[in-house]
Amino acid sequence: MFTIEKTISWEMGHRLSLHQGKCYNIHGHSYRTTITFGSPSLDANGMVIDFYHFAKVKEFIDNNWDHALMLNIDDPLKDFLTVKGNLTRGLKYAIVPGEPSAENMARWLCEIASKLLAEFTLGKDRQILSVTVEETATSAATFVPEVVN
């Protein structure tokens, strides 16, 4: 099995609306994700997948998550941001279908990267093996999708 890893970094704020501690408050992190791809064979260029293609994932992060505020769709704060548009005009935010924890972000990024890179992997023996999201220098969460044989 050959594996490659691509790491992408971004800055983002979030809050965990159900948390009973400090993370209930809006705060930010310097996030870093590492996407690991694997394949039992290499393509004609001797690669699992060209690192160049990860630009699509970086573009998604840059456009949607970098310097944004990420909130759970059920977070009451989301309603203030969307209803009071004139007060928050220009504020970049990402509304997600659950608590914006590192664990959920790893799963969402796996799903997003799989779709964005599908044209380079479909019908081939290449797939994402894991996605890790680092929230701090000492805290990370990893999502491992089901392996397709």
C-alpha positions as CSV (number, residue, x, y, z in Angstrom):
1,M,0.0,0.0,0.0
2,F,1.3,3.4,-1.0
3,T,0.1,6.5,1.0
4,I,0.4,10.2,0.6
5,E,-0.5,13.0,2.8
6,K,-1.5,16.6,2.1
7,T,-1.7,19.2,4.9
8,I,-3.8,22.4,4.6
9,S,-4.0,25.1,7.2
10,W,-6.6,27.9,8.0
11,E,-7.8,30.2,10.7
12,M,-11.4,30.0,11.9
13,G,-13.7,30.8,14.8
14,H,-16.4,28.6,16.1
15,R,-18.4,27.7,19.2
16,L,-19.9,24.6,20.6
17,S,-23.4,25.6,21.4
18,L,-24.1,22.5,23.6
19,H,-20.8,22.6,25.5
20,Q,-20.8,23.1,29.3
21,G,-17.5,24.8,29.5
22,K,-15.3,27.4,27.8
23,C,-15.9,26.2,24.3
24,Y,-19.5,27.5,24.5
25,N,-18.0,30.9,23.9
26,I,-17.0,32.1,20.4
27,H,-13.3,31.4,20.1
28,G,-10.8,30.6,17.3
29,H,-8.1,28.2,16.3
30,S,-5.3,27.8,13.8
31,Y,-6.6,24.6,12.2
32,R,-4.6,22.1,10.2
33,T,-5.9,19.2,8.3
34,T,-4.0,16.2,6.9
35,I,-5.7,14.1,4.3
36,T,-4.2,10.7,3.8
37,F,-4.7,8.9,0.5
38,G,-3.8,5.3,-0.2
39,S,-3.5,2.9,-3.1
40,P,-2.0,-0.5,-3.7
41,S,-0.6,0.8,-7.0
42,L,0.7,3.9,-8.6
43,D,-0.5,5.7,-11.7
44,A,1.5,6.1,-14.9
45,N,3.3,9.1,-13.3
46,G,4.4,6.9,-10.3
47,M,1.9,8.7,-8.0
48,V,-1.1,7.7,-5.8
49,I,-2.7,11.1,-6.7
50,D,-1.0,14.3,-7.9
51,F,-0.7,16.7,-5.0
52,Y,-1.7,19.4,-7.4
53,H,-5.3,18.2,-7.3
54,F,-5.6,19.0,-3.6
55,A,-5.8,22.7,-4.7
56,K,-9.6,22.0,-5.0
57,V,-9.8,21.1,-1.3
58,K,-7.7,24.1,-0.3
59,E,-9.9,26.4,-2.5
60,F,-13.0,25.0,-0.7
61,I,-11.4,25.7,2.7
62,D,-10.2,29.2,1.7
63,N,-13.6,30.2,0.3
64,N,-15.8,28.7,3.0
65,W,-14.0,28.2,6.2
66,D,-10.9,30.3,6.4
67,H,-11.4,33.4,8.6
68,A,-15.1,32.4,9.0
69,L,-17.2,31.7,12.1
70,M,-18.5,28.2,12.1
71,L,-21.8,27.5,13.8
72,N,-24.2,24.5,14.2
73,I,-27.3,25.0,12.2
74,D,-29.3,24.6,15.5
75,D,-27.2,27.2,17.3
76,P,-29.5,30.2,18.2
77,L,-26.6,32.6,17.5
78,K,-27.0,31.5,13.8
79,D,-30.4,33.1,13.7
80,F,-29.1,36.4,14.9
81,L,-26.4,36.4,12.2
82,T,-28.8,35.6,9.4
83,V,-31.8,37.7,10.5
84,K,-29.8,40.8,11.4
85,G,-27.9,40.8,8.1
86,N,-27.4,44.6,8.1
87,L,-25.5,44.4,11.4
88,T,-23.3,41.6,10.2
89,R,-22.9,42.5,6.6
90,G,-19.6,41.1,5.3
91,L,-19.2,38.7,8.2
92,K,-18.1,35.3,6.8
93,Y,-19.7,32.4,8.5
94,A,-20.3,28.7,7.8
95,I,-23.5,27.0,9.0
96,V,-22.9,23.3,9.5
97,P,-25.2,20.3,10.2
98,G,-23.9,19.6,13.7
99,E,-21.6,20.9,16.4
100,P,-18.4,22.2,14.8
101,S,-16.0,20.0,16.7
102,A,-12.7,18.8,15.2
103,E,-14.3,15.3,15.0
104,N,-17.2,16.5,12.8
105,M,-14.9,18.7,10.7
106,A,-12.7,15.7,10.0
107,R,-15.8,13.8,8.8
108,W,-17.1,16.7,6.7
109,L,-13.7,17.3,5.1
110,C,-13.5,13.6,4.2
111,E,-16.9,13.8,2.5
112,I,-16.0,17.1,0.8
113,A,-12.5,16.0,-0.4
114,S,-14.0,12.7,-1.7
115,K,-16.4,14.6,-3.9
116,L,-13.9,17.2,-5.0
117,L,-11.3,14.6,-5.9
118,A,-13.7,12.0,-7.3
119,E,-12.7,12.6,-11.0
120,F,-9.2,11.6,-10.1
121,T,-10.1,8.5,-8.0
122,L,-13.3,7.0,-9.3
123,G,-12.8,3.7,-11.0
124,K,-9.3,3.5,-9.6
125,D,-8.0,1.8,-6.5
126,R,-7.3,5.1,-4.7
127,Q,-9.2,6.4,-1.7
128,I,-9.0,8.6,1.3
129,L,-7.7,6.5,4.3
130,S,-8.1,9.2,6.9
131,V,-8.6,12.9,7.6
132,T,-7.1,14.5,10.7
133,V,-8.1,17.9,11.9
134,E,-5.7,19.6,14.4
135,E,-7.4,22.3,16.5
136,T,-4.3,23.1,18.5
137,A,-0.7,22.0,18.6
138,T,-1.7,19.2,21.0
139,S,-5.2,18.3,20.1
140,A,-6.4,16.5,16.9
141,A,-9.3,14.3,15.8
142,T,-9.2,11.8,13.0
143,F,-12.0,10.4,10.8
144,V,-11.4,7.0,9.1
145,P,-14.0,6.2,6.4
146,E,-15.0,2.7,5.5
147,V,-12.5,1.1,3.2
148,V,-13.9,0.3,-0.2
149,N,-12.5,-2.9,-1.8
